[in-house]
Amino acid sequence: MASEASKSATPLLKDELDIVIPTIRNLDFLEMWRPFFQPYHLIIVQDGDPSKVIKVPEGFDYELYNRNDINRILGPKASCISFKDSACRCFGYMVSKKKYIYTIDDDCFNSLIWVLIIDVVVIFPDVAKDPSGKDINALEQHIKNLLSPSAPFFFNTLYDPFRDGADFVRGYPFSLREGVPTAVSHGLWLNIPDYDAPTQLVKPLERNTRYVDAVMTIPKGTLFPMCGMNLAFNRELIGPAMYFGLMGDGQPIGRYDDMWAGWCTKVICDHLGLGVKTGLPYIWHSKASNPFVNLKKEYKGIYWQEELIPFFQSVTLPKDCTTVQKCYIEISQQVKAKLGKVDEYFLKLADAMVTWIEAWDEINASAELPNGTKK
């Protein structure tokens, strides 16, 4: 059960934030998050078979989109939304009308009781505690990150100087202490680490049990591997860059959707003078995915990333790229020109990036929700 304090407190940004969840299953996991999520609006993006009925626990305010809805709303531009991959979640970012987004996978909890019934593992989640015994409200911690500035231009050795009980250390330039707006809050996880398939294979029993009470701004010019399972961002500042790429069904790669979005987003944040924070909050990740299945999805990405990371490290954006959309279109052109030589997949991805921006602008030109949503 949530603490009395968390129950009585007015939820932060209650009318300014949507929670986006990609799923292929009934959302029973929401019961564990009810004390924290119920005040907010949910956008559920159903992957896989659109005829399957997804059950949502009573009492939640939500929209649910399946593949038929996406095709109807976007028409030919629906080709930019991945199928049979959690990258489909970015459709929820597109149709949201809120300033902030929090996205979480449907296999993320804070603690578990495993029960074996007729060879089927059933998960009963319970609310976790941080080391002090306090309930973890991941959403609230993300919001606090987003509402405080970042300091990407000079590293503070006491981590986030904007947190309570912290400040800038001696020698930190006073001219940089105001900070910049925070566009992205990247949370971490306990239990199952977010490893690639080769690391999973050599460390099958490894678990992350360390709770580090720290948040830091990722410095300007530094890329990072963004995980989409516990992520929040300011949609107005960086939303159009949060495209999770072409992954999954019909594509030669999977499990790099959040990485792609993270690399593009970080380059654009650096260019526009925005901040990215990482660290708290933690969630509990319970899904031990099959490393052999993951390897099949990842193997080209593992090979290609040795070209992708140097590419993003060298991307420069001209001064006239003053909006996220302009920045993203420019990156797409550089992807086509430079990464298209690596594999023709990147030519297709570059075109999808342009389609994504076109669809984003069309959907967001209207103040109304798209037709076909289910509430």
Residue pairs with C-beta under 8 A, 6 or more apart in sequence:
1 35
1 127
2 35
2 36
2 127
2 135
2 137
3 134
3 135
6 35
6 36
6 135
6 137
6 140
7 35
11 39
11 40
11 140
12 140
12 143
12 144
12 147
13 99
13 100
13 143
14 39
14 40
15 98
16 98
16 99
16 100
17 40
17 41
17 98
17 99
17 100
17 101
17 102
17 139
17 143
18 40
18 41
18 42
18 43
18 92
18 96
18 97
18 98
18 100
18 101
18 102
19 37
19 40
19 41
19 42
19 43
19 101
19 102
19 103
19 104
19 139
20 42
20 43
20 44
20 45
20 89
20 92
20 93
20 96
20 101
20 102
20 103
21 27
21 42
21 43
21 44
21 45
21 89
21 92
21 103
21 104
21 105
21 106
22 44
22 45
22 47
22 86
22 87
22 88
22 89
22 92
22 103
22 105
22 106
23 44
23 45
23 46
23 47
23 54
23 106
24 46
24 47
24 48
24 52
25 54
25 106
26 54
26 55
26 56
27 44
27 54
27 55
27 56
27 57
27 106
28 55
28 57
29 106
29 107
29 108
29 109
29 123
29 125
30 37
30 56
30 57
30 60
31 57
31 125
32 109
32 110
32 125
32 126
32 127
34 57
34 59
34 60
35 127
35 135
36 137
36 138
36 139
36 140
37 60
37 139
38 59
38 60
40 61
40 102
40 139
41 61
41 62
41 63
41 98
42 56
42 60
42 61
42 62
42 63
43 62
43 63
43 65
43 92
43 95
43 96
44 54
44 56
44 62
44 63
44 64
44 65
44 92
45 65
45 70
45 88
45 89
45 91
45 92
46 52
46 54
46 64
46 65
46 66
46 67
47 67
47 83
47 84
47 85
47 86
47 88
48 67
48 84
50 66
50 67
50 68
50 69
54 64
54 66
56 62
56 64
61 375
62 375
63 95
63 369
63 373
63 374
63 375
64 373
64 374
65 73
65 91
65 92
65 95
65 372
65 373
65 374
67 83
69 370
69 372
69 373
69 374
70 78
70 81
70 88
70 91
71 78
72 371
72 372
73 95
73 363
73 370
73 371
73 372
74 80
74 81
74 359
74 363
77 355
77 358
77 359
77 362
79 352
79 355
80 243
80 246
80 352
80 353
80 355
80 356
80 359
81 87
81 88
81 90
81 91
82 88
82 244
82 245
82 246
82 247
82 248
82 249
82 251
82 257
83 248
83 249
83 250
84 248
84 249
85 247
85 248
85 249
85 251
85 254
85 257
86 105
86 228
86 244
86 257
87 244
87 245
87 246
87 247
87 248
87 257
87 258
88 244
88 248
89 103
89 228
89 244
90 242
90 243
90 244
90 261
90 356
92 101
92 103
93 101
93 103
93 235
93 239
93 242
94 359
94 360
94 363
94 364
95 363
95 369
95 370
95 373
96 235
97 367
97 369
98 235
99 234
99 235
99 236
100 143
100 146
100 232
100 233
100 234
100 235
101 232
101 233
101 235
101 239
101 242
102 139
102 142
102 231
102 232
103 228
103 231
103 232
104 138
104 229
104 230
104 231
104 283
105 228
105 229
105 230
105 285
105 287
107 285
107 286
107 287
108 189
108 229
108 230
108 283
108 284
108 285
108 286
109 123
109 125
109 126
109 128
109 283
109 284
109 285
109 286
110 125
110 126
110 127
110 128
110 136
110 283
110 284
111 125
111 126
111 127
111 128
111 284
112 123
112 124
112 125
112 126
112 284
112 286
113 123
113 124
113 126
114 121
114 122
114 123
115 121
115 122
115 124
116 122
123 286
125 284
125 286
127 135
127 136
128 135
128 136
128 190
128 284
129 135
129 136
130 136
130 211
130 213
130 282
131 211
131 213
136 281
136 282
136 283
137 281
138 187
138 230
138 281
138 282
138 283
139 232
139 281
140 281
141 187
141 280
141 281
142 185
142 187
142 232
142 281
143 232
145 182
145 185
145 215
145 232
145 277
145 280
146 182
146 185
146 232
146 233
146 234
147 182
148 160
148 162
148 163
148 179
148 182
149 162
149 178
149 179
149 180
149 181
149 182
149 275
150 179
150 180
150 181
150 182
150 217
150 274
150 275
150 276
150 277
151 160
151 161
151 162
151 176
151 177
151 179
151 180
151 217
151 275
152 180
152 217
152 218
152 219
152 220
152 269
152 270
152 275
152 276
153 176
153 180
153 219
153 220
154 172
154 173
154 176
155 216
155 217
155 219
156 168
156 169
156 172
156 216
156 217
157 169
158 166
158 167
158 168
158 169
159 166
159 214
159 215
159 216
159 279
160 166
160 214
160 215
160 216
160 217
160 277
160 279
161 167
161 168
161 169
161 172
161 177
162 179
163 215
168 177
179 275
180 273
180 274
180 275
181 234
181 237
181 274
181 275
182 234
182 274
182 275
182 276
182 277
183 233
183 234
183 237
183 238
183 265
183 269
183 274
183 275
183 276
184 226
184 231
184 232
184 233
184 234
184 238
184 265
184 269
184 275
184 276
184 277
185 231
185 232
185 233
185 277
185 278
186 224
186 226
186 227
186 230
186 231
186 262
186 276
186 277
186 278
186 279
187 230
187 231
187 232
187 278
187 279
187 280
187 281
187 282
187 283
188 227
188 230
188 278
188 279
188 280
188 281
188 282
188 283
189 208
189 227
189 229
189 230
189 282
189 283
189 284
189 285
190 207
190 208
190 209
190 211
190 282
190 283
190 284
190 285
191 207
191 208
191 209
191 284
191 285
191 286
192 207
192 208
192 285
192 286
192 287
192 288
193 199
193 203
193 206
193 207
193 208
193 285
194 227
194 229
194 285
195 203
195 206
196 255
196 294
196 298
196 302
197 291
197 292
197 294
197 295
197 297
197 298
197 299
197 302
198 291
198 295
198 302
200 289
200 291
200 294
201 291
201 295
204 291
211 282
212 279
213 280
214 279
214 280
215 277
215 278
215 279
215 280
216 277
216 278
216 279
217 275
217 276
217 277
218 224
218 266
218 276
218 277
218 278
220 270
221 270
222 266
223 262
223 263
223 266
223 267
223 309
223 312
223 313
224 262
224 266
224 276
224 278
225 259
225 262
226 258
226 259
226 261
226 262
226 263
226 265
226 266
227 258
228 244
228 257
228 258
228 261
229 258
229 283
229 285
230 281
230 282
230 283
231 258
233 239
233 242
233 265
235 242
237 274
237 324
238 265
238 268
238 269
238 274
238 324
239 324
239 360
240 324
240 325
240 328
240 356
240 357
240 360
241 261
241 264
241 265
241 268
241 324
241 327
241 328
242 261
242 265
243 260
243 261
243 264
243 328
243 353
243 356
244 257
244 258
244 260
244 261
245 256
245 257
245 260
245 261
245 349
245 352
246 345
246 348
246 349
246 352
247 253
247 254
247 255
247 256
247 257
248 254
251 345
252 300
252 343
252 345
253 297
253 298
253 300
253 301
253 304
253 345
254 297
254 298
254 301
255 294
255 297
255 298
255 301
256 298
256 301
256 305
259 301
259 305
263 308
263 309
263 312
264 312
264 328
264 331
265 276
266 276
266 312
267 312
267 315
267 317
267 327
267 331
268 274
268 317
268 324
268 327
268 328
268 331
269 275
269 276
271 317
271 321
271 327
272 322
272 324
272 327
300 343
300 345
304 342
304 343
307 339
307 342
308 339
311 334
311 335
311 338
311 339
315 331
315 334
317 327
317 330
317 331
318 330
320 326
321 327
321 330
325 357
325 360
325 361
328 353
328 356
328 357
329 353
329 354
329 357
331 353
332 350
332 351
332 353
332 354
332 357
333 350
335 346
335 349
335 350
335 353
336 346
336 347
336 350
336 351
339 346
339 349
339 350
340 346
340 347
340 350
363 370
